[in-house]
Amino acid sequence: MTVDPDRAAIIDALLPQVAFDGWTTKSLRQALGSLGQDPADGPLIFPNGVGEMIETYCALADERMAAAAMAADLSAYRVPARVRAIIALRLEQNRADKEAIRRALAWMAVPVNMSAAARTLAATVDAIWHAAGDTAADFSWYTKRGILAGVYSTTFLYWLRDSSEDDADTLAFLDRRLENVGQIGKARHTIETRANEFAEKLRGFTNRQA
């Protein structure tokens, strides 16, 4: 989802209201009024209500994260360091929105809304990998995103409770999670190598029997 500038401006005006009144029609009306727009236009701008407001916010955060990563020029970093830097940028950008994010997560935690939670997480993880320069199109596309989804979601939940300066505790937590992922990656490489060796031996055996 690409967020047009008008909707982005509304989301920015909405966030301070959400901290007090939640992701509600009331908050949207107040945001529109603060921009000099007709408060009654809310249903026209976000016809699908709360879910559309939250998903638009998440898409906007993804766009801004990707733009910040591009501006930072992380090309000299190895891929794991790029991923770490991009997540750090995301946390920094969202630091002022913690209460709005908590309220969004509370809405997403309702069973009927969990599909929205899955969509937004998948979109964010994909945005992180793209910003990190990942162009994989094979099976690793799925494994990389599955692993990062676990790292990002647990780090994000930790961050919501973190009061350390500049997210220092969260970044330390993220470093530990990425180290674990590195160990998983090494184990996976060993397993794949041995599986390929076994497949080669099996093919050789089959050919001798033919």
Backbone hydrogen bonds in HBPLUS format (Angstrom, degrees):
<---DONOR---> <-ACCEPTOR-->    atom                        ^
c    i                          cat <-CA-CA->   ^        H-A-AA   ^      H-
h    n   atom  resd res      DA  || num        DHA   H-A  angle D-A-AA Bond
n    s   type  num  typ     dist DA aas  dist angle  dist       angle   num
A0008-ALA N   A0004-ASP O   2.97 MM   4  6.19 156.0  2.03 155.5 163.1     1
A0009-ALA N   A0005-PRO O   2.94 MM   4  6.14 154.0  2.01 146.2 151.9     2
A0010-ILE N   A0006-ASP O   3.15 MM   4  6.44 149.4  2.25 140.4 148.6     3
A0011-ILE N   A0007-ARG O   2.92 MM   4  6.20 158.4  1.97 150.6 156.0     4
A0012-ASP N   A0008-ALA O   2.97 MM   4  6.24 161.3  2.01 150.6 155.5     5
A0013-ALA N   A0009-ALA O   3.04 MM   4  6.26 149.7  2.14 141.0 148.9     6
A0014-LEU N   A0010-ILE O   2.81 MM   4  5.96 133.0  2.03 141.3 155.6     7
A0014-LEU N   A0011-ILE O   3.05 MM   3  4.83 125.2  2.36  90.8 106.0     8
A0015-LEU N   A0011-ILE O   3.07 MM   4  6.25 148.9  2.17 156.3 160.5     9
A0017-GLN N   A0014-LEU O   2.94 MM   3  5.35 124.2  2.26 111.2 126.1    10
A0018-VAL N   A0014-LEU O   2.97 MM   4  6.22 150.6  2.06 153.8 163.1    11
A0019-ALA N   A0015-LEU O   3.32 MM   4  6.62 147.6  2.44 149.9 156.1    12
A0020-PHE N   A0017-GLN O   3.01 MM   3  5.56 149.3  2.11 111.6 120.3    13
A0021-ASP N   A0017-GLN O   2.87 MM   4  6.04 174.8  1.87 163.4 165.2    14
A0022-GLY N   A0018-VAL O   2.81 MM   4  4.14 143.1  1.94 123.1 122.5    15
A0024-THR N   A0022-GLY O   2.94 MM   2  5.49 124.3  2.26 108.1  91.8    16
A0028-LEU N   A0024-THR O   3.10 MM   4  6.42 159.1  2.14 147.1 152.9    17
A0029-ARG N   A0025-THR O   2.85 MM   4  6.08 160.2  1.89 153.5 158.6    18
A0030-GLN N   A0026-LYS O   3.03 MM   4  6.28 158.8  2.08 150.0 155.5    19
A0031-ALA N   A0027-SER O   2.92 MM   4  6.17 154.8  1.99 147.8 155.1    20
A0032-LEU N   A0028-LEU O   2.94 MM   4  6.18 164.4  1.96 154.5 158.0    21
A0033-GLY N   A0029-ARG O   2.95 MM   4  6.15 159.3  2.00 146.5 152.7    22
A0034-SER N   A0030-GLN O   2.93 MM   4  6.17 148.4  2.03 144.6 152.9    23
A0035-LEU N   A0032-LEU O   3.07 MM   3  5.18 139.4  2.24  99.3 111.1    24
A0037-GLN N   A0032-LEU O   2.87 MM   5  5.02 156.9  1.92 155.5 147.6    25
A0036-GLY N   A0033-GLY O   3.06 MM   3  5.05 161.4  2.10 104.6 109.5    26
A0041-ASP N   A0038-ASP O   2.97 MM   3  5.64 168.8  1.98 124.7 127.9    27
A0044-LEU N   A0041-ASP O   2.93 MM   3  5.28 134.4  2.15 110.4 123.9    28
A0045-ILE N   A0041-ASP O   3.11 MM   4  6.41 145.8  2.23 154.5 165.0    29
A0045-ILE N   A0042-GLY O   3.09 MM   3  5.24 125.4  2.40 101.1 114.9    30
A0046-PHE N   A0042-GLY O   2.91 MM   4  6.06 169.2  1.92 166.4 169.1    31
A0049-GLY N   A0046-PHE O   2.95 MM   3  5.45 158.4  1.99 123.5 124.4    32
A0052-GLU N   A0049-GLY O   3.13 MM   3  5.57 120.7  2.50 107.3 120.7    33
A0053-MET N   A0049-GLY O   3.12 MM   4  6.46 154.6  2.18 151.9 159.7    34
A0054-ILE N   A0050-VAL O   2.94 MM   4  6.23 166.2  1.96 163.1 165.7    35
A0055-GLU N   A0051-GLY O   2.94 MM   4  6.08 165.7  1.96 149.3 153.7    36
A0056-THR N   A0052-GLU O   2.95 MM   4  5.94 148.6  2.05 140.1 148.6    37
A0057-TYR N   A0053-MET O   2.98 MM   4  6.25 153.7  2.05 145.5 152.7    38
A0058-CYS N   A0054-ILE O   2.97 MM   4  6.29 161.4  2.01 152.0 156.6    39
A0059-ALA N   A0055-GLU O   2.94 MM   4  6.12 156.4  2.00 143.3 149.7    40
A0060-LEU N   A0056-THR O   2.91 MM   4  6.09 155.9  1.97 148.0 154.6    41
A0061-ALA N   A0057-TYR O   2.91 MM   4  6.20 155.3  1.97 150.4 157.3    42
A0062-ASP N   A0058-CYS O   2.95 MM   4  6.24 149.9  2.04 144.6 152.9    43
A0063-GLU N   A0059-ALA O   2.99 MM   4  6.29 158.8  2.04 148.1 153.2    44
A0064-ARG N   A0060-LEU O   2.96 MM   4  6.21 163.8  1.99 152.4 156.5    45
A0065-MET N   A0061-ALA O   2.93 MM   4  6.03 150.9  2.02 143.4 151.6    46
A0066-ALA N   A0062-ASP O   2.97 MM   4  6.20 162.8  2.00 151.9 155.9    47
A0067-ALA N   A0063-GLU O   2.94 MM   4  6.19 156.2  2.00 148.6 155.4    48
A0068-ALA N   A0064-ARG O   2.97 MM   4  6.10 155.6  2.03 142.6 149.0    49
A0069-ALA N   A0065-MET O   2.93 MM   4  6.17 153.0  2.01 148.5 156.2    50
A0070-MET N   A0066-ALA O   3.01 MM   4  6.24 154.1  2.08 145.2 151.8    51
A0071-ALA N   A0067-ALA O   2.98 MM   4  6.21 157.3  2.03 145.9 152.1    52
A0072-ALA N   A0068-ALA O   2.93 MM   4  6.08 140.1  2.09 140.3 151.1    53
A0073-ASP N   A0070-MET O   3.21 MM   3  5.32 146.2  2.33 100.3 109.8    54
A0077-TYR N   A0074-LEU O   2.96 MM   3  5.55 159.0  2.01 119.7 126.5    55
A0081-ALA N   A0078-ARG O   3.04 MM   3  5.42 118.5  2.43 109.7 124.4    56
A0082-ARG N   A0078-ARG O   2.97 MM   4  6.26 147.8  2.08 152.2 162.3    57
A0082-ARG N   A0079-VAL O   3.04 MM   3  4.96 118.6  2.43  95.5 111.4    58
A0083-VAL N   A0079-VAL O   2.95 MM   4  6.25 162.2  1.98 161.4 164.8    59
A0084-ARG N   A0080-PRO O   3.02 MM   4  6.26 160.2  2.06 145.1 150.6    60
A0085-ALA N   A0081-ALA O   2.94 MM   4  6.09 158.6  1.99 144.2 149.9    61
A0086-ILE N   A0082-ARG O   2.87 MM   4  6.07 155.7  1.93 152.9 159.5    62
A0087-ILE N   A0083-VAL O   3.01 MM   4  6.23 163.3  2.04 153.2 157.0    63
A0088-ALA N   A0084-ARG O   3.00 MM   4  6.19 155.4  2.06 144.7 152.1    64
A0089-LEU N   A0085-ALA O   2.96 MM   4  6.21 148.5  2.06 142.4 150.6    65
A0090-ARG N   A0086-ILE O   2.99 MM   4  6.30 153.7  2.06 146.0 153.1    66
A0091-LEU N   A0087-ILE O   3.00 MM   4  6.30 160.3  2.04 154.0 158.0    67
A0092-GLU N   A0088-ALA O   3.01 MM   4  6.20 159.8  2.05 146.3 152.1    68
A0093-GLN N   A0089-LEU O   2.90 MM   4  6.11 163.0  1.93 152.5 156.9    69
A0094-ASN N   A0090-ARG O   3.08 MM   4  6.23 145.6  2.20 144.6 153.4    70
A0095-ARG N   A0092-GLU O   3.36 MM   3  5.27 164.1  2.39 102.4 107.0    71
A0097-ASP N   A0094-ASN O   2.84 MM   3  5.19 153.5  1.91 114.8 123.9    72
A0101-ILE N   A0097-ASP O   2.88 MM   4  6.10 155.6  1.93 159.7 168.0    73
A0102-ARG N   A0098-LYS O   2.83 MM   4  6.11 157.9  1.88 153.5 159.3    74
A0103-ARG N   A0099-GLU O   3.07 MM   4  6.32 159.5  2.12 147.6 152.4    75
A0104-ALA N   A0100-ALA O   2.94 MM   4  6.18 145.0  2.07 139.9 150.2    76
A0105-LEU N   A0101-ILE O   2.85 MM   4  6.12 158.9  1.89 155.9 160.8    77
A0106-ALA N   A0102-ARG O   2.96 MM   4  6.23 148.9  2.06 144.3 153.1    78
A0107-TRP N   A0103-ARG O   3.13 MM   4  6.38 150.3  2.22 139.4 146.4    79
A0108-MET N   A0104-ALA O   2.91 MM   4  6.23 157.0  1.97 147.9 154.8    80
A0109-ALA N   A0105-LEU O   2.86 MM   4  5.98 133.9  2.07 141.7 153.3    81
A0110-VAL N   A0107-TRP O   3.29 MM   3  5.78 159.5  2.34 109.9 115.6    82
A0113-ASN N   A0110-VAL O   2.73 MM   3  5.44 156.4  1.79 131.4 139.3    83
A0114-MET N   A0111-PRO O   3.24 MM   3  5.30 169.9  2.25 109.2 112.2    84
A0116-ALA N   A0113-ASN O   3.05 MM   3  5.57 133.1  2.27 111.3 122.4    85
A0117-ALA N   A0113-ASN O   3.40 MM   4  6.84 151.4  2.49 142.9 150.8    86
A0118-ALA N   A0114-MET O   2.96 MM   4  6.27 156.5  2.02 149.3 154.6    87
A0119-ARG N   A0115-SER O   2.97 MM   4  6.19 157.0  2.03 144.2 150.5    88
A0120-THR N   A0116-ALA O   2.97 MM   4  6.16 167.6  1.98 153.9 156.6    89
A0121-LEU N   A0117-ALA O   3.04 MM   4  6.16 160.4  2.08 147.9 153.5    90
A0122-ALA N   A0118-ALA O   2.98 MM   4  6.08 165.4  2.00 148.6 153.0    91
A0123-ALA N   A0119-ARG O   2.94 MM   4  6.12 157.8  1.99 148.4 154.7    92
A0124-THR N   A0120-THR O   2.98 MM   4  6.14 157.0  2.03 146.0 151.8    93
A0125-VAL N   A0121-LEU O   2.95 MM   4  6.15 169.0  1.97 157.2 159.9    94
A0126-ASP N   A0122-ALA O   2.98 MM   4  6.10 159.5  2.03 145.8 151.9    95
A0127-ALA N   A0123-ALA O   2.92 MM   4  6.10 152.3  2.00 142.0 149.9    96
A0128-ILE N   A0124-THR O   2.90 MM   4  6.21 150.3  1.99 149.9 157.9    97
A0129-TRP N   A0125-VAL O   3.04 MM   4  6.34 164.7  2.06 152.5 155.5    98
A0130-HIS N   A0126-ASP O   2.93 MM   4  6.15 163.2  1.96 151.9 156.9    99
A0131-ALA N   A0127-ALA O   2.92 MM   4  6.03 161.0  1.96 144.9 150.5   100
A0132-ALA N   A0128-ILE O   2.92 MM   4  6.13 135.5  2.12 140.6 153.3   101
A0132-ALA N   A0129-TRP O   3.11 MM   3  4.94 125.0  2.42  90.1 104.9   102
A0134-ASP N   A0129-TRP O   2.97 MM   5  5.40 165.7  1.99 154.9 150.1   103
A0133-GLY N   A0130-HIS O   2.94 MM   3  5.10 157.3  2.00 105.6 112.7   104
A0141-TRP N   A0138-ASP O   3.00 MM   3  5.77 160.1  2.04 120.7 126.4   105
A0142-TYR N   A0139-PHE O   3.05 MM   3  5.75 135.7  2.26 116.3 124.5   106
A0143-THR N   A0139-PHE O   3.44 MM   4  6.85 161.6  2.47 145.3 150.0   107
A0144-LYS N   A0140-SER O   2.81 MM   4  5.74 169.7  1.82 151.8 155.0   108
A0145-ARG N   A0141-TRP O   3.35 MM   4  6.32 159.0  2.40 133.0 138.8   109
A0146-GLY N   A0142-TYR O   2.87 MM   4  5.98 151.5  1.96 147.4 156.0   110
A0147-ILE N   A0143-THR O   2.96 MM   4  6.09 163.7  1.98 151.1 154.6   111
A0148-LEU N   A0144-LYS O   2.96 MM   4  6.11 166.3  1.98 148.0 152.4   112
A0149-ALA N   A0145-ARG O   2.93 MM   4  5.91 146.5  2.04 137.7 146.4   113
A0150-GLY N   A0146-GLY O   3.41 MM   4  6.69 151.3  2.50 140.0 145.4   114
A0151-VAL N   A0147-ILE O   3.13 MM   4  6.51 158.5  2.18 148.7 154.8   115
A0152-TYR N   A0148-LEU O   2.74 MM   4  5.83 175.8  1.74 159.1 160.6   116
A0153-SER N   A0149-ALA O   3.02 MM   4  5.93 164.8  2.04 141.9 146.8   117
A0154-THR N   A0150-GLY O   3.24 MM   4  6.20 165.1  2.26 142.4 146.7   118
A0155-THR N   A0151-VAL O   3.00 MM   4  6.06 156.7  2.06 147.5 154.8   119
A0156-PHE N   A0152-TYR O   2.82 MM   4  5.94 157.0  1.87 151.5 158.1   120
A0157-LEU N   A0153-SER O   3.08 MM   4  6.27 157.8  2.14 144.7 149.8   121
A0158-TYR N   A0154-THR O   3.03 MM   4  6.21 154.7  2.09 142.7 149.8   122
A0159-TRP N   A0155-THR O   2.87 MM   4  6.08 156.1  1.92 148.0 155.0   123
A0160-LEU N   A0156-PHE O   3.11 MM   4  6.39 144.2  2.24 144.0 152.1   124
A0161-ARG N   A0158-TYR O   3.09 MM   3  5.61 147.5  2.20 111.0 119.9   125
A0162-ASP N   A0159-TRP O   3.01 MM   3  4.83 155.4  2.07 101.7 109.6   126
A0168-ALA N   A0165-GLU O   3.11 MM   3  5.90 153.2  2.19 121.8 127.5   127
A0171-LEU N   A0167-ASP O   2.92 MM   4  6.17 160.6  1.96 161.3 167.0   128
A0172-ALA N   A0168-ALA O   3.05 MM   4  6.29 148.7  2.15 144.4 152.7   129
A0173-PHE N   A0169-ASP O   2.96 MM   4  6.23 152.8  2.04 143.6 151.3   130
A0174-LEU N   A0170-THR O   2.78 MM   4  6.09 155.5  1.83 150.0 157.2   131
A0175-ASP N   A0171-LEU O   2.91 MM   4  6.13 153.4  1.98 142.0 148.7   132
A0176-ARG N   A0172-ALA O   3.14 MM   4  6.45 152.4  2.22 144.0 150.4   133
A0177-ARG N   A0173-PHE O   3.04 MM   4  6.37 155.3  2.10 148.9 156.0   134
A0178-LEU N   A0174-LEU O   2.85 MM   4  6.11 159.6  1.90 155.9 161.4   135
A0179-GLU N   A0175-ASP O   2.96 MM   4  6.12 147.5  2.07 142.0 150.7   136
A0180-ASN N   A0176-ARG O   3.09 MM   4  6.36 154.8  2.16 144.4 150.4   137
A0181-VAL N   A0177-ARG O   3.00 MM   4  6.32 150.6  2.09 144.0 152.4   138
A0182-GLY N   A0178-LEU O   2.92 MM   4  6.19 149.9  2.02 143.2 151.0   139
A0183-GLN N   A0179-GLU O   3.11 MM   4  6.46 149.6  2.20 145.6 153.0   140
A0184-ILE N   A0180-ASN O   2.98 MM   4  6.31 150.3  2.07 144.8 153.4   141
A0185-GLY N   A0181-VAL O   2.78 MM   4  6.07 154.8  1.84 150.3 157.7   142
A0186-LYS N   A0182-GLY O   3.01 MM   4  6.30 152.7  2.08 145.2 151.4   143
A0187-ALA N   A0183-GLN O   3.04 MM   4  6.27 159.1  2.08 144.7 150.4   144
A0188-ARG N   A0184-ILE O   2.79 MM   4  6.03 157.5  1.84 152.4 159.2   145
A0189-HIS N   A0185-GLY O   2.95 MM   4  6.15 153.9  2.01 145.0 151.7   146
A0190-THR N   A0186-LYS O   3.05 MM   4  6.32 157.2  2.10 147.7 153.2   147
A0191-ILE N   A0187-ALA O   2.96 MM   4  6.23 160.2  2.00 150.6 156.0   148
A0192-GLU N   A0188-ARG O   2.87 MM   4  6.08 162.9  1.90 152.0 156.7   149
A0193-THR N   A0189-HIS O   2.89 MM   4  6.05 156.3  1.95 147.0 153.7   150
A0194-ARG N   A0190-THR O   2.96 MM   4  6.18 165.5  1.99 151.6 155.0   151
A0195-ALA N   A0191-ILE O   2.86 MM   4  6.02 150.7  1.94 145.9 155.0   152
A0196-ASN N   A0192-GLU O   2.91 MM   4  6.11 154.2  1.97 145.8 152.3   153
A0197-GLU N   A0193-THR O   2.92 MM   4  6.20 154.4  1.98 146.4 154.0   154
A0198-PHE N   A0194-ARG O   2.88 MM   4  6.06 157.8  1.93 145.5 151.5   155
A0199-ALA N   A0195-ALA O   2.90 MM   4  6.13 155.1  1.97 144.3 151.4   156
A0200-GLU N   A0196-ASN O   2.95 MM   4  6.22 154.4  2.01 147.3 153.5   157
A0201-LYS N   A0197-GLU O   3.00 MM   4  6.30 161.0  2.03 150.3 155.2   158
A0202-LEU N   A0198-PHE O   2.82 MM   4  6.04 155.4  1.88 150.6 158.2   159
A0203-ARG N   A0199-ALA O   2.90 MM   4  6.13 154.8  1.97 146.7 153.1   160
A0204-GLY N   A0200-GLU O   2.95 MM   4  6.23 156.9  2.01 147.6 154.0   161
A0205-PHE N   A0201-LYS O   2.89 MM   4  6.14 157.6  1.94 149.0 154.9   162
A0206-THR N   A0202-LEU O   2.91 MM   4  6.10 157.7  1.96 147.0 153.3   163
A0207-ASN N   A0203-ARG O   2.90 MM   4  6.11 154.9  1.96 147.8 154.5   164
A0208-ARG N   A0204-GLY O   3.05 MM   4  6.31 151.0  2.14 145.5 152.7   165
A0209-GLN N   A0205-PHE O   3.10 MM   4  6.35 142.3  2.25 142.6 152.6   166
A0210-ALA N   A0206-THR O   3.14 MM   4  6.31 127.1  2.43 139.1 152.3   167
A0210-ALA N   A0207-ASN O   3.25 MM   3  5.16 139.0  2.43  92.8 104.0   168
